[in-house]
Amino acid sequence: MTASVALPRQGWGDPASSRRALLVHGLGSNGALMWRFGVALSEGGWFAEAVDLRGHGTAPRTLDYSIAAYAADLGACRVRGDEPWDLVIGHSLGGAAAVVAAASVPDWTRRLVLIDPAIHLDEADREQVRESQQRQFDDPTAEAVRAEHPTWHPLDVELKVRSMQEVSRWAVEQTSEQNREWDVRLPALSLDVPIHVIAGDPEVYALFRGDLAQQLMTRPSLTMSVVAGAGHSPHRDAPEETIRQLWEALA
């Protein structure tokens, strides 16, 4: 069994709030890049905490970068005492790891919101992810990030550059190598907590789409919305609409 590591956290809002959310970033990113959700939730009276996943940001480095290992770390992240999180928001890899954590740890969270989650990757998706990460490592500059994402907020550009400077390239590469069968559909279908997916637009680029989305939507308590015109990171491509859909899902 994978040993968990303690993940560094940063928070938005009043730590005494009765509503607590955990924010989980995607591959090659860091907790700070979940700031849009942190700000929005704190303004709504929540306390939100974002973690750096193992190998990312300032989190410990390890040898194990399986989805199960990422999930073990998340499952060990608890609110005060043993209370469940009221909400966990996970993007991409963070969404996959959050699904496995929720399926593995009873009463870990009361609700999941998944941002274009990497539930199942076929070989074409895996290659596109590898190419994207390769481009970022080859030129981790603000100019390159702005050129690829001209609509991003300056903070997202700044934090993306920082995340690429901090992350272990080996960890990112091993995340692909150690998860040859990237598939958490069964854990997702086994959950009995409400799940809402905020997906990217397939006309732009989305991991949660097509047959995969239709298969998961057979689960009665799973709902889905699409951020039109946004890609795999809708909270950076179209933040206002993404946050609107978040509040609608939580209503």
C-alpha positions as CSV (number, residue, x, y, z in Angstrom):
1,M,0.0,0.0,0.0
2,T,1.3,3.5,-0.9
3,A,2.4,5.6,2.0
4,S,0.9,9.0,2.0
5,V,2.9,12.3,2.2
6,A,1.8,15.5,3.9
7,L,0.8,18.0,1.3
8,P,1.4,21.8,1.8
9,R,-1.8,23.9,1.9
10,Q,-2.8,27.5,1.3
11,G,-6.2,29.0,2.2
12,W,-8.7,31.6,1.3
13,G,-11.4,32.9,3.7
14,D,-12.1,32.5,7.4
15,P,-10.7,29.3,8.9
16,A,-13.6,29.3,11.3
17,S,-16.2,28.9,8.5
18,S,-18.5,26.0,8.8
19,R,-18.2,25.3,5.1
20,R,-14.9,23.8,4.0
21,A,-13.6,23.0,0.5
22,L,-10.4,21.3,-0.7
23,L,-9.0,22.4,-4.1
24,V,-6.8,20.0,-6.1
25,H,-4.8,21.1,-9.2
26,G,-3.9,19.2,-12.3
27,L,-0.7,17.8,-13.7
28,G,2.2,20.2,-13.9
29,S,0.4,22.9,-11.9
30,N,0.2,23.9,-8.2
31,G,-2.3,24.8,-5.5
32,A,-2.0,28.5,-6.2
33,L,-3.4,28.0,-9.7
34,M,-6.7,27.1,-8.1
35,W,-7.0,30.7,-6.8
36,R,-10.2,31.5,-8.8
37,F,-12.1,28.9,-6.9
38,G,-10.5,30.0,-3.6
39,V,-11.4,33.6,-4.1
40,A,-15.0,32.8,-5.2
41,L,-15.7,30.4,-2.4
42,S,-14.2,32.7,0.3
43,E,-16.4,35.5,-1.0
44,G,-19.3,33.2,-0.6
45,G,-18.5,32.5,3.1
46,W,-16.4,29.3,2.6
47,F,-12.9,28.5,3.8
48,A,-11.1,26.9,0.9
49,E,-7.7,25.2,1.0
50,A,-5.6,24.2,-2.0
51,V,-2.8,21.6,-1.8
52,D,0.3,21.0,-3.9
53,L,0.2,17.4,-5.1
54,R,3.3,15.2,-4.5
55,G,6.1,16.2,-6.8
56,H,4.5,19.6,-7.5
57,G,5.0,23.0,-5.9
58,T,6.7,22.6,-2.5
59,A,5.2,19.1,-1.8
60,P,7.5,16.2,-1.0
61,R,9.2,14.3,-3.8
62,T,8.7,10.5,-3.9
63,L,9.2,7.5,-6.3
64,D,5.5,6.7,-6.6
65,Y,3.4,8.8,-9.0
66,S,0.5,6.4,-9.5
67,I,-3.0,7.8,-9.3
68,A,-3.4,5.6,-6.2
69,A,-0.5,7.4,-4.6
70,Y,-1.9,10.9,-5.4
71,A,-5.2,9.7,-4.0
72,A,-3.7,8.4,-0.8
73,D,-2.2,11.8,-0.1
74,L,-5.6,13.4,-0.6
75,G,-7.4,10.9,1.5
76,A,-5.0,11.8,4.4
77,C,-6.0,15.5,4.0
78,R,-8.8,16.0,6.5
79,V,-10.7,18.9,7.9
80,R,-10.7,19.5,11.6
81,G,-10.6,16.1,13.3
82,D,-12.3,13.5,11.1
83,E,-15.0,15.7,9.6
84,P,-15.5,15.3,5.8
85,W,-14.9,18.1,3.4
86,D,-18.1,19.8,2.4
87,L,-16.7,20.1,-1.1
88,V,-13.7,18.9,-3.1
89,I,-12.9,20.5,-6.4
90,G,-10.4,18.6,-8.6
91,H,-9.0,19.6,-12.0
92,S,-7.7,17.0,-14.5
93,L,-5.3,14.7,-12.6
94,G,-6.6,16.3,-9.4
95,G,-10.1,15.2,-10.4
96,A,-9.0,11.6,-11.0
97,A,-7.2,11.5,-7.7
98,A,-10.1,13.0,-5.9
99,V,-12.4,10.3,-7.3
100,V,-10.2,7.5,-6.1
101,A,-9.8,9.2,-2.7
102,A,-13.5,9.6,-2.3
103,A,-14.0,5.9,-3.3
104,S,-11.3,4.7,-0.9
105,V,-11.9,6.8,2.2
106,P,-15.4,6.7,3.7
107,D,-16.9,10.1,4.6
108,W,-14.0,12.0,3.0
109,T,-16.2,14.5,1.2
110,R,-19.9,15.3,0.9
111,R,-19.6,16.5,-2.7
112,L,-17.3,16.5,-5.7
113,V,-17.0,19.1,-8.4
114,L,-14.6,17.9,-11.2
115,I,-13.1,20.3,-13.6
116,D,-12.6,18.5,-17.0
117,P,-11.3,15.5,-15.0
118,A,-8.9,13.0,-16.4
119,I,-11.2,10.0,-15.7
120,H,-10.0,7.9,-18.6
121,L,-7.3,8.7,-21.1
122,D,-6.9,7.0,-24.4
123,E,-3.6,6.9,-26.2
124,A,-4.5,10.1,-28.2
125,D,-5.2,12.0,-25.0
126,R,-2.1,10.7,-23.4
127,E,0.1,11.8,-26.3
128,Q,-1.6,15.3,-26.3
129,V,-0.9,15.6,-22.6
130,R,2.7,14.6,-23.1
131,E,3.2,17.1,-25.9
132,S,1.6,19.9,-23.9
133,Q,3.9,19.2,-20.9
134,Q,6.9,18.9,-23.2
135,R,6.2,22.4,-24.7
136,Q,5.9,23.9,-21.2
137,F,9.2,22.4,-20.0
138,D,11.0,23.4,-23.2
139,D,9.9,27.1,-22.8
140,P,8.6,27.8,-19.3
141,T,8.5,31.6,-19.8
142,A,5.7,34.1,-19.4
143,E,6.0,34.9,-23.1
144,A,5.4,31.3,-24.1
145,V,2.4,30.9,-21.7
146,R,0.8,34.2,-23.0
147,A,1.3,33.1,-26.6
148,E,-0.5,29.8,-26.0
149,H,-3.1,31.3,-23.7
150,P,-3.7,35.0,-24.7
151,T,-6.9,35.3,-22.7
152,W,-5.5,34.2,-19.3
153,H,-5.4,36.6,-16.4
154,P,-1.9,37.9,-15.7
155,L,-2.0,36.0,-12.3
156,D,-2.6,32.7,-14.1
157,V,0.4,33.4,-16.4
158,E,2.6,34.3,-13.5
159,L,1.5,31.3,-11.4
160,K,1.8,28.9,-14.4
161,V,5.4,29.9,-14.9
162,R,6.1,29.5,-11.2
163,S,4.5,26.0,-11.2
164,M,6.7,24.9,-14.1
165,Q,9.8,26.1,-12.2
166,E,8.8,24.3,-9.0
167,V,7.4,21.0,-10.3
168,S,9.6,17.9,-10.7
169,R,9.9,17.2,-14.4
170,W,10.7,13.6,-13.5
171,A,7.5,13.4,-11.5
172,V,5.4,14.7,-14.4
173,E,7.0,12.1,-16.7
174,Q,6.5,9.3,-14.2
175,T,2.9,10.2,-13.8
176,S,2.5,9.2,-17.4
177,E,4.8,6.2,-17.2
178,Q,3.3,4.8,-14.0
179,N,-0.3,5.1,-15.1
180,R,-0.3,3.1,-18.3
181,E,-3.9,2.1,-17.6
182,W,-5.3,5.5,-16.8
183,D,-8.9,4.7,-15.9
184,V,-10.9,5.6,-12.8
185,R,-14.3,5.0,-14.3
186,L,-15.2,2.2,-11.9
187,P,-14.4,4.3,-8.7
188,A,-16.4,7.2,-10.2
189,L,-19.4,4.9,-10.8
190,S,-19.2,3.4,-7.3
191,L,-19.5,6.8,-5.5
192,D,-22.8,7.8,-3.8
193,V,-21.9,11.4,-3.2
194,P,-23.1,14.1,-5.7
195,I,-20.7,14.8,-8.5
196,H,-20.9,17.6,-10.9
197,V,-18.5,17.9,-13.9
198,I,-17.6,21.2,-15.4
199,A,-16.1,20.2,-18.7
200,G,-14.2,22.0,-21.4
201,D,-15.7,22.5,-24.8
202,P,-14.9,19.5,-27.1
203,E,-14.7,21.9,-30.0
204,V,-11.7,23.5,-28.3
205,Y,-10.2,20.6,-26.2
206,A,-11.7,18.5,-23.4
207,L,-10.8,15.3,-21.7
208,F,-14.3,14.7,-20.4
209,R,-16.4,14.3,-23.6
210,G,-18.2,11.9,-25.9
211,D,-18.6,8.2,-25.0
212,L,-16.9,8.7,-21.6
213,A,-19.3,11.5,-20.6
214,Q,-22.3,9.4,-21.7
215,Q,-21.1,6.4,-19.8
216,L,-20.5,8.3,-16.6
217,M,-23.8,10.2,-16.9
218,T,-25.7,6.9,-16.4
219,R,-24.9,7.5,-12.7
220,P,-28.0,9.2,-11.3
221,S,-26.2,11.7,-9.0
222,L,-23.7,12.8,-11.6
223,T,-24.5,16.0,-13.5
224,M,-22.5,17.9,-16.1
225,S,-22.1,21.3,-17.7
226,V,-19.9,22.5,-20.5
227,V,-18.0,25.9,-20.6
228,A,-18.5,26.9,-24.2
229,G,-15.4,28.2,-25.9
230,A,-13.1,27.0,-23.1
231,G,-10.4,24.3,-23.3
232,H,-9.1,21.8,-20.7
233,S,-8.7,24.6,-18.0
234,P,-12.0,26.4,-18.1
235,H,-11.3,28.2,-14.8
236,R,-8.5,30.0,-16.6
237,D,-10.0,30.2,-20.1
238,A,-13.4,31.4,-19.0
239,P,-13.3,32.0,-15.3
240,E,-16.6,34.0,-14.9
241,E,-18.7,31.3,-16.6
242,T,-16.9,28.5,-14.8
243,I,-17.6,30.1,-11.4
244,R,-21.2,30.7,-12.4
245,Q,-21.6,27.0,-13.2
246,L,-19.9,26.1,-9.9
247,W,-22.5,28.2,-7.9
248,E,-25.3,26.7,-10.0
249,A,-24.1,23.2,-9.2
250,L,-23.9,24.0,-5.5
251,A,-27.3,25.7,-5.4
